[in-house]
């Protein structure tokens, strides 16, 4: 338990350092997703933003998928897991997104991981991650 807390504190310190180290949010969020991969086994992750003019949700930063694939993915508000999180403003958690009603295969996490999606109400965006089983 003590080792786990120490590891969590180390991860938080590295995330804080990533935020402090750059004003480029795309690079900062990419670094944070890589840190989550190193520390907790993140397999895939993405950070999306809602374009207020088009009402489309775009992937801004992704980990575990190609940059070309990530940039080609868009969601409508209310569509799939990502659109539901942006619309509702509530976190969504599922043992596997692929078995979750409303799942969209545009961005399919690796088979079988636990997955979570969090809203960020400040800019109507979402974080979505899939991580390996503990």
N, C-alpha and C positions, 0 to 999 in steps of 0.2 A: 504494500500500500504506500509506504514511504517512497519507494522507487518510482511508482506511478506518479505521485504528486511532484516529485523532482523533475520527471520527464515532462509533465504538463507545464510546469513553471518554465522549463527550458524552451519549450515550444512557444509559449506566450512571449517570452523575452525575444526570441528570434522573429516572431511576427511583429512585435513592436519595433524592432530594429528595421525590419523591411519597410514599415510605414514611415519611419523617421528618415530612412536612407534615400528616398526618392519622391519627387512630386509627380512623377509619371504613374498614374494609377494603374494603367494596363500592366506595366512592368512590376509594380508592387503586388498586384493581385496574382500575377503569374508566379512571382516568388513565393507568395503565401500558399498557393496551391501545391507548389513543389515541396514546401516545408511540410504540409499536411501529408504528402505522399511519403516523405522520409520518416516522419514521426508516427503516423497512425495508419499507414497503408492505403492512402487514397489511391484508387484506381483511375477514376475519372472525376472531373469536376468542371463546373463552368459558372461564370458570373454573367448574368444577362442584364440588359437595360431596356427600358421601355422608351421608344421614340414617341414623344407626345404628339407629334404631327401626324404620323402614319398609324399610331396605335399598334405598332408591331414591336415585338420583343426580339431583340437581337443578342446573340452571344458575343460578348466583348472579350472575354478571356476564357480559355479552356485548357484543360490538362488531361492527357490521355486520349485525345482525338487529334487528328491533323488540323492545322490552322485553316486549310482550305475547307474542310468539312465544317469546322466550327463557324466560319464566316458565312457559310451558305445556309445555316439554320435560322429560321425565324418562326415565331409563334404569335398567334393572336391572343389577346387577353381572354382568359377563360379556357384556352385550348391546352389539353394535356396537363401534365404535372406543373410545368413551368408557368403556363398561363393561368392555371388555377391559383397558384401561390401569389402571383402578381395581383390577380383580381381580388382574392380574399384577404390578402395581407396576413395570412396565417401560415405557420410552418406545417409542412407535410412530411410525414415519415412513413416508410413502407419497408417491409422485409426485402422485397425486390420490386422495383418499379415496373418491371415487365409483367407482373401479375396484378398490377393496380389498375382499376377502372379509370379510364381517361388517359392512360399512358400513350405517349406518342413515340413512334419508333424513329423519329428524326435524329434523336440523340439517345442511343441505347447504351446504358451502362453495361459494363462487363457482366456476363451472366452470373447471377446468384448473389451479388453483394447486398448488404444492408444499404439503404439509401435515405437521404434526407434532403429536403429543400426548405430554405429559409427565405422569408421576405425581408426586404429592406425598404421600409416605408418612406425613408428620406428621399429616395429617387425612383420609387416604384420599380425596383429591380428584384432579382432573386439570385440566390446562391444555390447550386444543386451539386451534391456530391454523391459518389458511390464509393464505398470503401470495402476492403476485404474483410471477411469475417474475422473476429478476434481470435 
